[in-house]
């Protein structure tokens, strides 16, 4: 996952937006999104550690995780029952085999459970934030490294407009410095923000040991901090919770676990136990 990968993903994302704009005006999309049912707000546990559990059929780093016949609704329901605070749904179609329909299925399965769905994609345009709201999402992920400052602020402003939380994803100290500027900007005031560190190296696709712990002190402590990638076991969850992360976004390990609900429950117990300690 090099810088070229992110550039290619951004270009593909822009093409998807262009195609969607050909079928519907922005004014009409925004009207429909604004009038759609209010999303489930993100609710975090007072016990100090939560999990955003992910649904993705394929990962460029790992390969195929599940087939196209995966029952998204059933998986999402099991995540909610096991205690997930939110469910991240990949909607990128080419490299991750995701779709907006997966997000719609997840949102329907989470209705009434108090668990928010989050659109995870390579978002480049407020159009996609409105799409997320219309599909039932309560949040979106944005990637600091992929866009210019004004583009990132436009996404945050759109999320605030549509009542969605934003997970601001960083890879290194430079990204975190930019994220701090975004958080302080007028456009971000009043938005529900989380800040995350992705521990996967952009060139090798390998998880970098120690990156999450190394970058944690640079993150603003006023925002919930999310550990992304490389959280595979309850011991990982306990370690990251103990050092200060309030959430972990967990994907591949849950997608490949024989009993994902049991693994998720064990991770939550371990993380919350470490926070108490």
C-alpha positions, 0 to 999 in steps of 0.5 A: 500500500504505497503512496501510489496505492492511495493515489490510485484509490483516490482516483478510482473514488473520484470516478465513482463520484462522477458516475453517481453524479450523472444519475442524481443532482447533488441538491437532490442527494443532499435533500434525501440524505438530510430527510433520511432517518437520523443515524444512530449516534456513536455511544462509547462505554464508560469502561474505557475501551471499545471496539469498532468491528469491521466487515470486509470481504477482501484485504489487499494485505491479507487477500480474500477473507470471505466470499460474495455469499457472506451474510453481512446482516448476520455478521453485523448482528453478531458483532452488535450482540458481542458488544461492538460500539460500531461496525465499520463497513468497507464500501470500496468495490475494486480492491476490497469487494465492498459496496454501499449495499453492504452498508445498507444491510449493516445499517438495517441489521443494527437498527434499534441496537444502539450500535452505529455503522461507519462507512470505510472507504477512500472518501474524496468528496462530500457527496460520499458523506451524503451517500453514507448518511442515506445508506444509514451510516452514523459515521465515516472514515477519512484518510489524512494522507490522501487529501489536501487540507481543504478537501479534508475540511470539506468532508468533516463539514459534510459529516457535521451537516449530516450528523455523522461522526468522523474517524480521522486516520493518520499514519505518522507524526506528520499526519497527526500534525495535520490532523491537529490543525483540522481539529482546531479549524472552524469547520470542525467545531461541533463535529464528533471526531475520533482520531486513529493511527493505522499501524500498517506500513504503506509500502510493505503492507506489514504491520509495524510493531510499536507504531501504535505505542510510539505515536500515541503521545502525539495524539490529542488526548481530548479525542477518543483514540483508535488503534487500527490494524494489527489488533488480532488477540485479546492480549493486543487489545489489553496492551493497547488499552493499557497504553491509552487507546480508547478504541480499536478498529478490528477487521481481518482477525474477526473476519477470519476467526472461527467464532468472531463474536467470542473473539470480540467479547474476549478483546473487549474484556481484556481491554476493559480489564487493562483500563481498570488496572 
